[in-house]
Amino acid sequence: MRMFVEFIEKVCSAAKRSPFDALMWALLGSFLLIYLATVILAIKLPAVRGACKRPFLCLVNLYAAAVLVAFLSETQSLSALVAAALFWMAGYVMYGALCLIRVKKQPAPIAYAAVTPAAPPAPANPKMQVRGDIPAAKNSVRLEHAMGVTDRLLSKNLGKSDRQELEKLKNTLAVLQLKGTLSPPEAEILNENFNTLLKLMAKYNV
C-alpha cells in the first residue's frame, strides 16, 4: 500500500514540476496525432474502416483522465473537472465522426438472364402426323400381315384375357381394312395394334 501511495505522489510531483503549457500541448498534440492517423487509416484501409472503434473510445477516457490530473496540478478542482469534461465531450464527438467512416457496400451484381431463342411449337401429336404419310398400299400390306398373324395366334391355346383382346383387335383390323386409305388417327391405331401383336407373338412364340 505504501509503495502505491509513493508511486502516486511521484506522478503528482512530476506533473507539478513539468511546465503546465508544455504538458497540455503534449497531451493534446499526441491525441490529435493519434486521431488523425486513425482517420487516415480508416479512409485508406478497408480493414481498419470495418474494425471496431471501441479502442479509440477507451483512449478518449484515458486522455480525459490525464487532462484532469494535469489541471489538478495547476488549478482548482472545479476548473480541472470542467477541463476534463470538455475534453471528454470533444473526444466523444470525434469518436462519433470516426464511426461515420463505414465500409462502402458493394453494389450487387446484376444478373443477366441468358436469352434463349424460343423453340418452335411442337406438333400436338408428332406420331400421328408422321404416320399419316404412310401410303395406302403400304397400309393394306400391313393390315393383311396383321390379319394373318391374328389368325395364327387365335389357333393357339390362349389365355382368356389374351383371346378376348385378340378378337377385339381382329375386329378393329377388319374395320381398318375396309376403309382402305387411313387417316392419321387410324394409322396410329394400326400402329398400336401391331405393338400388341408383337407382344402376343413373343408370348406365344408365333
Steps between C-alpha positions, in 0.01 A plus 500: 500500500784735589667432165179588316468828690862587428449428131197732486693772683785471251257534210346809659842650569607440142183665376559801723862531393412485129404828335121501477484637146753247371311217670167606348652544154651154528166348602289680242759463223549127549122446515443695177781312325351165601155614385623626163699180443193292583281701262753469215539126553122456514461682168786318327472146638172304489620278787537800732179655368301190587671440836341576837555861615466427874879517565496867398222562752719347771779731387267800541426398861871452569592843366210663686643358824847631405355847434329490840830417674686771307245767596488387863875561519449859396148623584207438732304178489190658337702640208671165459166317487362745244812467282487118517127500421549728199782281371288187557205647305725610213651152494154341478409726208819395324417137576157545342658654188738206480210254517340671199785375282342171398580229252337579169256234393581352163208516256346163442596356162225521245398159383445495130269223395617307199273566208409167345325503167154362531461153356236456235178356639496123488216334311213381712578136422817443293433128460163559342645741244783265409274198473259692276762503224490119456370414152170316473665202326742455789215520749319224308806272515541565872134424564514173309810397693335595829187298415714194421689530831170540684360178347814308597479627854132410530588142410722482806393402849460855626406630837148635537603866524749469213239335277246774575754768428605328176142464377438868569821583318394287198169684475683832504736383227206383289339845523828669405544260208162599359589870507803464271662844540560575868491839669783593741301391812410169333863444403592555864242238606651257250845563645375433855340175383829390347673561834238287676545223243877505548459452875260209451726344234793513743285355777370202295806451277319572174 
